[in-house]
Amino acid sequence: MATLNEKKTCSERMADFRRFVWNPETKLFLGRSLINWVWISLYYVAFYVVMSGVFALSIYCLMRTINPYEPDYQDQLKSPGVTIRPDVYGSRGLQIYYNVSDNKTWEGLVTTLHTFLTAYTPAAQHLNINCTNNTYFIQETFDGPNKTKLSCKFTSDMLQNCSGITDPTFGYPEGKPCFIIKMNRIIKFYPGRGIAPRVNCTYVGEESRPLEVDYYPVNGTFNLHYFPYYGKKAQPSYSNPLVAVKFLNITKNVELKIVCKIIGAGITFDNVYDPYEGKVEFKLKIED
Amino acid sequence: MKVGCHASSSIHAPRPRQFGDKMSAVCCCAHCDFLSLGMQDDHRLSTSELEKKYGTSIDKGLSSARAAEILARDGPNALTPPKATPEIVKFLKQMIGGFSILLWIGAAFSWISFGIQLAQGVDSAFDNLYLGVVLALVVILTGIFAYYQEAKSTNIMASFSKMIPQQALVLRDAEKKELPADQLVVGDIVEIKGGDRIPADIRLIFTQGCKVDNSSLTGESEPQSRSCDFTHENPLETRNIAFYSTTCVEVCVPAGTATGIVINTGDRTIIGRIASLASGVGNEKTPIAIEIEHFVYLVAGVAISIGVLFFIISVSMRYKILDSIIFLIGIIVANVPEGLLATVTVSLSLTAKRMAKKNCLVKNLEAVETLGSTSIICSDKTGTLTQNRMTVAHLWFDNQIYSADTSEDQTTQSFDQSSPSWAALSKIVTLCNRAEFRPGQENLPIMKRVVVGDASETALLKFSEVILGDVMNIRAQNKKVAEIPFNSTNKFQLSIHETDDPHDKRFLLVMKGAPERILERCSTIMINGKEEPLDSEKAEAFQTAYMELGGMGERVLGFCHLYLPENEFPETFQFDTDSMNFPTSNLCFVGLLSMIDPPRSTVPDAVSKCRSAGIKVIMVTGDHPITAKAIAKSVGIISATSETVEDIAKRLNIPVEQVNRREATAAVVNGMELKEMSAEQLDEILREHAEIVFARTSPQQKLIIVEGCQRQGAVVAVTGDGVNDSPALKKADIGIAMGIAGSDAAKNAADMVLLDDNFASIVTGVEEGRLIFDNLKKTIAYTLTKNIAELCPFLIYIIASIPMPIGTITILFIDLGTDIIPSVALAYEKAESDIMNRRPRNKRRDRLVNEQLAVYSYLQIGIMQSVGAFVTYFTVYAEQGFLPSTLLGVRVDWESNAINDFEDSYGQQWTKYQRTYLQWTGYTAFFVSITIQQVADLIIRKTRRNSIFRQGLFRNKVIWVGIFSQIGIALILTYGLGHVTALNFTPLRFQYWFVAVPFAILIWVYDEIRKLLIRRYPGSWWDKNMYY
């Protein structure tokens, strides 16, 4: 069979390489003459300028077709996600552990809630209107200033005992902590089909006694006049309605698994892949 | 009667050849001493001495017990097959060869990061475990595939070499037994019949007129006679030894068998020693293996340097080391064309299959391409360039030379047959001939029938059968009454017949033989049917014709006859061949017939193809220079206008020394001259002369010639059939063994087996080899292109922190899924132009993957594909809510499990899973747009220079199979497996399939412009930089 003995020593290879980088006889730098390098570089500069232009043009065309008020598709947003505050993520999801007798363990949680609720002070909400209807707030036209739509006011005082106003510690030192449940915004989503969706928190699995919960506002409902959402551009001052839950009978020193679901037509919570769709699950352990 | 068996082996004019000649030529090589040293002096010993030496008896043979003892000592009488690489080593080589090592590194990194993440308790740790497993699986599966392909092509050969076990007739325990030949031991008494293969090296002790065909050992095609007599000091040349693997052609009738003592078995036989020499010649890399290695280095170099560069960048951008390692894996996977080596193997084996259909059986897949880069073919003459059968080529009667048809399938002869002289000549040719057709072949074409008789008589028999029809019937009508077979003293053959005319009671005496001897016995010559006195003028004409025919390298025979007068030889006359009671002089000379082993009819065309393809054809033959030159001229190896030094000397009438050697384009080199030449002189001959014939060479000298050619930097193909050819076959870049005439040893040493022994098949092989080289370029260019489109996402992901555009697993689905069939389909592409009109590629300069190919694929088409794919990516994200501006820099939050209300450009909020699912949709869209653009890439890669429209979009149907498979697989992955989350595919909205279409068209248009400019401005800057 073939015999191509091209075995070279290391120094020969190095010499070959050096000759390739700069060949003094033919005046070739990396196998090309300098003028050739200039030409090829110019060509590539031109090529990439044109390609960048093509890319920019494509993106420009794309942006021209995009509706600024609402996305073309909401394939992934069939049912809203649910989040909870305060949210502390451990290696296996939400884990809220604190010790009643140790301020440091719960002060952070309380601060989180205060910070979160700053968006719901009357001052922050002053652009929004007071709504009283218990039906969907459907706006076909742009009634707000600067071609916007109106949003309904949600202030933290609606959360009563969990507003942080009456009880700045949200019940954490007493072992009866408040949690705030928030439903993700989805444009033109009508939750509950006319019936206000409500939050329902239970233990996961068998527990000896049922979980006692206080819901704020009453019944833990999201009032329908906060829906539908018309998008950031139409409703720049929109804020999500909230539901606060206060757990009253938490057994101390035990890790409890609690799930808060949003009950309402059109909101699903049985997606096995997405633990935050229509529900939020968390572990709670209060020590003393 | 003893001499009778030697039938006309040496009556024929210019071929006085002896085995000794051949062997002395052999001895010029160093191996020869080694061969003779190994031989004992058995040929000198008498029968009784032999009996004593081997403890055997001529009448009784060995005892079974003793034979078993010796068998246990010496081992079976078989050649040790060449040491094969153990299967497991072959398999492991596939596992770590090529890109596998890079992928193993990738897998190892995946497992390391899995371990670290698991320890840290990260949710997604198992993704890395799976990725590692997938990478390992990819390596193992492609390894198994390559191993299987390799094994399959080896199996073709294995089945080829498996032969029916040979039997030998042995005398043991005073009984004759049929034993398998590998059971023979030293000292066994064996009997050999005509047609048997000699089962071991044998010292003959009883024989009558035995002849052996030593061609497998020495390349000498003329049968050698064997006797019990010690005729030469050298064991290789003495007549009383017959060698293993040679064939006993015939044994004289009365005894029917020859008897001998086995003196050497297995690897200790002469053949065994030569075979072990052959395996000593190193087995080096094929040109295509070097090219693929070069390509692997190139791609691996790019992968590693980009990987390391971005590892450093990502570390300095404060990514975690672990994340950086994961990026590194992605970059490696994106850069390595996982499916490519398998594709190359498939393409080569497809070509090998195509070549097998054209009678070239390729043992080693890579040899397919080697044949394409061949620049010198050293070809045998007999059987390869010629038909390997004597055929009547010329006739001389009535003072005129007639040419006969020598093609393979002649059914008539067209020369002028009206002369009465021809009638007389044809009668002599028919009657004075002992050859006969084997019965039962009436339905076969005459040229295919088997004949009992020697080569010349066979030629004459077939010739007369073609012209006259039923020869046997003619012979029956002219009953033979007496006969003197040929012998070397008389140099003629004579027979006396009754005539077929019932009224003519005369006897007809017919004679043929060496022309000068026949002429001596004649006093008249027949001209136009009339007997005329043979005067000096007519004798002169005879001489001229004889010289002319002899000068064409043909064997010439003279024919004469005499009607015996009725009064002297009445019907009842008893002819006595011993006392010769009939006249054998004053005969009437009728004519001459000359014979040659004619060239195969396809060969001249093939040689001229080689010439236009820049391949030098060198004839290497053991034949006489005149015959060799005549055949070389008739097939075009020496073209009509070129002259040798001797020709010029003759034309100018000056001594050979004064001729300017540079003027002679052709050279005929004698083996004897070659023996005395230094390497430099041989180099000079090979360099200076375009047309070279080596005559009278031994197979060993072939090795020297091959080495000489390789010193010129040529890729050398060598044909061979004998065992002695195997070192040359091994040494050559591609050894070609003859399938019909070839010995097993030659087939073992060769890379390719020519099933029909036809030179023209080599040329078709060359064409296929060149085509596959071109097509592999296309395949590689096609495959490399999308690597950039797979790589860019990682780079941009690292730098711009956008959500990951394409996943590692998805990349594997492109490399090993959608891209495989299209890249194989390019192997079916027809040649763009006549590939047999360009020079063979220079193995140092014309690389498979050159700078232009890599740069054009990576930096131009690859970039265009990336742009197209990114536009699709941004479109999908924008239409779902994330405008391009929002995407920049979001990576950390996007991938955070702790953020489940991630806000998009419209203020909507997304959970982690919703984002991940969108990311998969992005993968799918990116995948789909690469696939769509690869369709365009596939179409542009059909040609490198011509317009697609000239090549034809539909001529290669397999390309369309490729395109449909590509799209089909993409559809299945997207819509069929879109719900299997582990694969990271999601069903994709239909319109996203078309986002990349404008870019696909752009690629096509751009490449058409590139090709147009290349065609328009050959040799320009554009041509140099854009043609790959």
Interface residues (C-beta under 8 A of the other chain):
Chain A: M1 A2 T3 L4 N5 E6 G31 N36 W39 I40 Y43 Y44 F47 Y48 M51 V54 F55 S58 I59 L62 M63 I66 Y69 E70 P71 D72 Y73 Q74 D75 Q76 L77 P80 G81 V82 T83 D87 Y89 S91 R92 K182 N184 R185 I186 I187 Y229 G231 K232 K233 Q235 Y238 N271 Y273 D274 P275 Y276 E277 V280
Chain B: Q120 G121 V122 D123 G282 N283 E284 K285 T286 P287 I290 N364 A367 T370 Q710 V715 K730 K731 A732 D733 I734 G735 D751 K843 E851 L859 Q860 I863 M864 V867 F870 V871 F874 T875 A878 E879 Q880 G881 L883 P884 N897 A898 N900 D901 D904 S905 Y906 G907 Q908 Q909 W910 T911 K912 Y913 Q914 R915 Y917 L918 T921 T981 R989 L1002 W1021 N1025
